[in-house]
Amino acid sequence: MAQQLRLGDHPPDGSNQPLKLAFVLDPLDTLKAWKDSSVAMMRAAEKHGHEVFAIDCASLAWRRQEPGQVSGVFAQAVQLHLRPDDHDWYRDTGCTRMSLDGFDAVIMRKDPPFDFEYLTATWLLERAEADGVRVFNRPRALREHSEKLSISEFDEFAPPTLVARDVNLLQQFIDEQRDIILKPLDGMGGSQVFRIHRNDPNRNVIIETLSQHGQRTVMAQLYLPEIAQGDKRILLIAGKPVPYCLARIPRAGESRGNLSAGGTGVAQALSRRDHEIAEHLGPLLFKRGLMLVGLDVIGKHLTEINVTSPTCMVEIRQQTGFDAASAFISAIEHACSVT
């Protein structure tokens, strides 16, 4: 993965042959086509001339057959024809059980939670990778980069943070920082995210509930008032930052900017600090096999590193015209041409 393209570049001559691309997803009927980045990627792949297949993550399986028979990782693959209508966005043109080595690339896009079934999917995909299948993001990299805890590797960019399940440590952190955000390590979309003031009468019960009385590790971070200007999602594709981020601005009375929590997404050019963070992390994460990453930045601070199914491509394109989904498919084409 040493070679990189600038975003928007076309792949080298000879690399634009039609590919068979499989997207590992949640069930198709759960995807919201008008805002889903996975759907945007599949549409972009078809526009690039590639065959698009959807794999329900639950259908991944491995089997060792008798000598001389096919072994390996396989799944139920649905070949799709993508449509522009967001309410009727695909046609199923055939479903068959296929070995993953029949695809040029497999794109892992299942949403969290990162539970045991997700972990099992990464093990299966890693076995497929060992058999020569290209998988993006790489399964090992998905396992090794907790979306919350990975900021500890880049603590020079992080706000004051505590990761612990010891209730006394959490209480002490609140006393020191006075105004904090408390959240589970496996949450998404703003779920179970609480803002706690030092004098909040509910602080004890919130800590007890989230930490399950000290049995579950949680993350506490200093509350950043810059959230009023947005929780910025910065996309990295093949180690390079998309030139626009999506600032997710909380609705009135909220401390969460997540779009699923009622936030408003406003696309804007990256700031100097955004570039500093993105350009520091991008090449390193790409080298580890993370083709697509979503950095969350509030003010000047990095708060999360999203690697499972980063979003916001649709909103960025609608507001700026920059097609991050197409840039991602170009990066996949390039990766397939050099490996």
Phi, psi and omega per residue, in radians:
M1 nan 0.488 -3.046
A2 -1.280 -0.633 -3.098
Q3 -1.365 2.520 3.111
Q4 -2.342 2.636 3.020
L5 -1.849 2.593 2.907
R6 -1.237 2.531 -3.122
L7 -1.047 2.295 -3.122
G8 1.701 -0.251 3.068
D9 -1.151 2.672 2.992
H10 -1.546 2.626 3.111
P11 -1.150 2.863 -3.105
P12 -1.045 2.740 3.108
D13 -0.964 2.418 3.125
G14 1.589 -0.163 -3.102
S15 -1.717 0.017 -3.061
N16 -1.682 0.504 3.039
Q17 -1.241 2.588 3.113
P18 -1.005 2.368 -3.137
L19 -1.960 2.720 2.974
K20 -1.787 1.950 -3.046
L21 -1.988 2.250 3.116
A22 -1.929 2.258 3.104
F23 -1.878 2.066 3.097
V24 -1.516 2.077 -2.905
L25 -2.377 2.995 2.826
D26 -1.282 2.944 -3.131
P27 -0.892 2.422 -3.050
L28 -1.001 -0.615 -3.088
D29 -1.282 -0.062 3.072
T30 -1.681 -0.154 -3.092
L31 -1.433 2.415 3.116
K32 -1.772 1.705 -2.941
A33 -1.061 -0.537 -3.068
W34 -1.230 -0.199 3.133
K35 -2.443 -0.018 -2.994
D36 -1.456 2.174 -3.129
S37 -1.184 -0.544 3.105
S38 -1.116 -0.723 3.093
V39 -1.122 -0.726 3.097
A40 -1.038 -0.709 3.112
M41 -1.124 -0.750 -3.132
M42 -1.155 -0.698 3.070
R43 -1.080 -0.740 3.133
A44 -1.114 -0.715 -3.139
A45 -1.064 -0.752 3.131
E46 -1.153 -0.672 3.096
K47 -1.124 -0.507 3.082
H48 -1.364 -0.049 3.077
G49 1.651 0.250 -3.080
H50 -1.709 2.749 3.016
E51 -1.444 2.365 -3.056
V52 -2.038 2.256 3.106
F53 -2.201 2.522 3.059
A54 -1.960 2.349 3.084
I55 -2.120 2.094 2.997
D56 -1.194 2.171 -3.075
C57 -0.930 -0.557 -3.104
A58 -1.152 -0.275 -3.093
S59 -1.625 -0.045 3.094
L60 -1.078 2.397 -3.123
A61 -2.687 2.817 3.069
W62 -2.318 2.479 3.111
R63 -2.559 2.406 2.978
R64 -1.761 2.117 3.133
Q65 -1.657 3.126 3.049
E66 -1.171 2.736 3.119
P67 -0.890 2.357 -3.140
G68 1.576 -0.135 3.093
Q69 -1.853 2.898 -3.073
V70 -1.234 2.299 3.027
S71 -2.118 2.923 3.014
G72 2.150 -2.894 -3.076
V73 -1.608 2.337 3.139
F74 -2.455 3.023 -3.124
A75 -2.876 2.890 2.986
Q76 -1.385 2.058 -3.094
A77 -1.964 2.220 3.118
V78 -1.839 2.069 3.076
Q79 -1.373 2.311 -3.029
L80 -2.003 2.578 2.839
H81 -2.005 2.097 -3.054
L82 -1.482 2.484 3.139
R83 -2.122 2.707 -3.122
P84 -1.335 -0.280 -3.109
D85 -1.311 2.009 -3.080
D86 -1.191 -0.311 3.140
H87 -1.651 -0.194 3.120
D88 -2.562 1.229 -2.764
W89 -1.635 -0.048 3.112
Y90 -2.662 2.781 2.958
R91 -2.060 2.316 3.062
D92 -1.453 1.971 -3.089
T93 -1.804 0.258 3.082
G94 2.511 2.444 3.136
C95 -2.205 2.320 3.131
T96 -2.635 2.712 3.070
R97 -1.423 2.150 -3.038
M98 -2.302 2.537 2.969
S99 -1.273 2.454 -3.114
L100 -1.149 -0.366 3.113
D101 -1.274 0.000 3.026
G102 -1.493 -0.013 3.137
F103 -1.896 2.624 3.069
D104 -1.297 -0.542 3.086
A105 -2.733 2.599 3.065
V106 -2.084 2.205 -3.103
I107 -1.907 2.017 -3.124
M108 -1.460 2.007 -3.076
R109 -2.321 0.375 3.091
K110 -1.218 2.390 3.100
D111 -1.262 2.709 2.938
P112 -1.035 2.935 0.374
P113 -1.362 2.612 3.089
F114 -1.488 1.269 -3.090
D115 -1.726 -2.938 -3.081
F116 -1.114 -0.609 3.120
E117 -1.168 -0.661 3.072
Y118 -1.123 -0.780 3.112
L119 -1.012 -0.752 3.113
T120 -1.079 -0.702 3.101
A121 -1.043 -0.684 3.114
T122 -1.166 -0.618 3.080
W123 -1.124 -0.752 3.123
L124 -1.130 -0.753 3.135
L125 -1.164 -0.576 3.091
E126 -1.191 -0.621 3.060
R127 -1.127 -0.714 3.071
A128 -1.087 -0.719 3.118
E129 -1.053 -0.693 3.111
A130 -1.110 -0.440 3.098
D131 -1.529 0.106 3.055
G132 1.825 0.073 -3.132
V133 -1.411 2.347 3.046
R134 -1.421 2.150 -3.129
V135 -2.183 2.263 3.132
F136 -2.260 2.267 -0.197
N137 -1.174 2.702 -3.089
R138 -1.073 2.408 -3.086
P139 -1.011 -0.755 -3.141
R140 -1.093 -0.698 3.130
A141 -1.134 -0.642 3.081
L142 -1.067 -0.738 -3.124
R143 -1.208 -0.612 -2.991
E144 -1.545 -0.037 -3.118
H145 -2.145 1.486 3.015
S146 -1.028 2.287 -3.045
E147 -1.137 -0.445 3.084
K148 -1.629 -0.875 -2.955
L149 -1.351 -0.300 -3.115
S150 -1.092 -0.354 3.116
I151 -1.132 -0.307 3.140
S152 -1.113 -0.423 3.085
E153 -1.291 -0.386 -3.083
F154 -2.141 0.867 -2.977
D155 -1.186 -0.243 3.076
E156 -1.169 -0.328 3.116
F157 -1.769 -0.171 -2.989
A158 -1.542 2.676 3.007
P159 -1.325 2.961 3.010
P160 -0.922 2.194 -2.983
T161 -2.480 2.539 3.004
L162 -2.297 2.292 3.003
V163 -2.047 2.026 -3.041
A164 -2.905 2.875 2.955
R165 -2.077 -0.095 3.094
D166 -1.208 2.024 -3.064
V167 -1.065 -0.660 -3.129
N168 -1.133 -0.686 3.090
L169 -1.124 -0.715 3.132
L170 -1.137 -0.731 3.112
Q171 -1.098 -0.731 3.136
Q172 -1.116 -0.694 3.131
F173 -1.091 -0.735 3.104
I174 -1.099 -0.748 3.127
D175 -1.070 -0.671 -3.109
E176 -1.283 -0.785 -3.013
Q177 -1.579 -0.362 3.027
R178 1.310 -0.580 -3.081
D179 -2.545 1.953 -2.999
I180 -2.350 2.915 2.962
I181 -1.934 2.332 3.104
L182 -2.090 2.290 -3.066
K183 -2.638 2.670 3.084
P184 -1.281 2.740 -3.141
L185 -1.331 -0.325 -3.056
D186 -1.954 0.296 -3.115
G187 -1.489 2.937 3.058
M188 -2.666 2.763 3.054
G189 1.150 0.364 3.134
G190 1.458 0.104 -3.119
S191 -1.151 2.302 3.074
Q192 1.052 0.550 3.067
V193 -1.677 2.167 -3.089
F194 -2.132 2.447 2.948
R195 -1.727 2.260 -3.082
I196 -2.214 2.119 2.989
H197 -1.484 2.745 -3.128
R198 -0.962 -0.662 -3.085
N199 -1.735 0.291 -3.135
D200 -1.132 2.131 -3.129
P201 -1.155 -0.262 -3.121
N202 -1.721 0.111 -3.011
R203 -1.049 -0.709 -3.102
N204 -1.117 -0.804 -3.092
V205 -1.217 -0.575 3.089
I206 -1.134 -0.812 3.123
I207 -1.084 -0.786 3.135
E208 -1.058 -0.743 -3.094
T209 -1.190 -0.880 -3.089
L210 -1.182 -0.702 -3.108
S211 -1.511 -0.021 -3.095
Q212 0.899 0.902 3.136
H213 0.989 0.741 3.074
G214 1.470 0.208 -3.136
Q215 -1.759 -0.140 -3.135
R216 -2.277 2.308 3.130
T217 -1.312 2.373 -3.131
V218 -2.296 2.978 3.118
M219 -2.005 2.297 3.020
A220 -2.032 2.307 3.115
Q221 -2.310 2.558 3.021
L222 -0.962 2.316 3.045
Y223 -1.173 2.280 -3.102
L224 -1.874 1.925 -3.101
P225 -1.084 -0.305 3.096
E226 -1.120 -0.153 3.067
I227 -1.005 -0.427 3.122
A228 -1.076 -0.457 3.077
Q229 -1.617 -0.039 3.025
G230 2.106 2.514 2.956
D231 -1.605 1.829 -2.964
K232 -1.455 2.252 3.008
R233 -1.733 2.020 3.120
I234 -1.873 2.125 -3.139
L235 -1.616 2.338 3.003
L236 -1.940 2.209 3.085
I237 -2.107 2.068 -3.106
A238 0.904 0.706 3.064
G239 1.488 -0.071 -3.089
K240 -1.949 2.414 3.128
P241 -1.334 2.380 2.920
V242 -1.095 2.398 -3.012
P243 -1.179 -0.198 3.111
Y244 -2.167 2.467 3.008
C245 -1.886 2.988 3.029
L246 -2.000 1.947 3.079
A247 -1.456 2.035 -3.101
R248 -1.692 1.864 -2.984
I249 -1.676 2.215 -3.099
P250 -1.110 2.586 3.006
R251 -1.280 2.903 -3.105
A252 -0.989 2.316 3.113
G253 1.447 0.036 -3.126
E254 -1.904 2.675 3.033
S255 -1.960 0.048 3.117
R256 -1.904 2.326 3.115
G257 -1.630 -0.109 -3.066
N258 -0.901 2.365 3.132
L259 -1.063 -0.610 3.128
S260 -1.227 -0.253 3.093
A261 -1.773 0.255 3.077
G262 1.688 0.110 3.114
G263 -1.212 2.804 3.109
T264 -1.896 2.247 -3.118
G265 -1.588 2.182 3.115
V266 -2.170 2.009 3.138
A267 -1.313 2.447 3.132
Q268 -2.671 2.716 3.108
A269 -1.143 2.629 3.124
L270 -1.165 2.470 3.049
S271 -1.436 3.006 3.088
R272 -1.032 -0.734 3.129
R273 -1.161 -0.700 3.080
D274 -0.993 -0.810 3.119
H275 -1.078 -0.717 -3.131
E276 -1.028 -0.824 -3.139
I277 -1.159 -0.855 -3.074
A278 -1.101 -0.727 -3.093
E279 -1.309 -0.366 3.045
H280 -1.348 -0.788 -3.069
L281 -1.427 -0.607 -2.956
G282 -0.920 -1.020 -3.092
P283 -1.062 -0.660 -3.128
L284 -1.148 -0.810 -3.128
L285 -1.174 -0.662 3.111
F286 -1.122 -0.703 3.124
K287 -1.060 -0.505 3.137
R288 -1.450 -0.049 3.100
G289 1.784 0.264 3.124
L290 -1.708 1.633 -3.108
M291 -1.205 -0.625 -3.105
L292 -2.281 2.196 -3.106
V293 -2.370 2.523 3.026
G294 -2.056 1.961 3.095
L295 -1.554 2.385 3.033
D296 -1.846 2.150 -3.073
V297 -2.258 2.231 3.042
I298 -2.052 2.093 -3.051
G299 1.074 -2.095 3.132
K300 -1.824 0.183 -2.994
H301 -1.972 2.406 3.006
L302 -1.471 2.160 -3.070
T303 -1.943 -0.470 3.115
E304 -2.666 2.754 3.042
I305 -2.212 1.833 -3.045
N306 -1.605 2.171 -3.072
V307 -2.186 -0.226 -3.049
T308 -1.363 -1.040 -3.121
S309 -2.593 1.157 -3.124
P310 -0.985 2.522 -3.052
T311 -2.129 -2.890 3.063
C312 1.569 0.107 3.121
M313 -1.114 -0.720 -3.060
V314 -1.137 -0.801 -3.114
E315 -1.123 -0.702 3.131
I316 -1.103 -0.744 3.135
R317 -1.167 -0.748 -3.118
Q318 -1.057 -0.634 -3.026
Q319 -1.652 -0.395 -3.069
T320 -2.147 -0.357 -3.061
G321 1.540 -0.141 -3.140
F322 -1.368 2.176 -3.048
D323 -1.691 1.525 -3.123
A324 -1.162 -0.565 3.124
A325 -1.105 -0.753 3.098
S326 -1.153 -0.679 3.092
A327 -1.086 -0.652 3.105
F328 -1.140 -0.776 3.126
I329 -1.107 -0.658 3.067
S330 -1.070 -0.661 3.107
A331 -1.164 -0.660 3.083
I332 -1.123 -0.764 3.103
E333 -1.013 -0.779 -3.136
H334 -1.111 -0.754 3.137
A335 -1.089 -0.664 3.132
C336 -1.240 -0.427 -3.102
S337 -1.463 -0.323 -3.057
V338 -1.985 0.023 3.126
T339 -2.073 nan nan
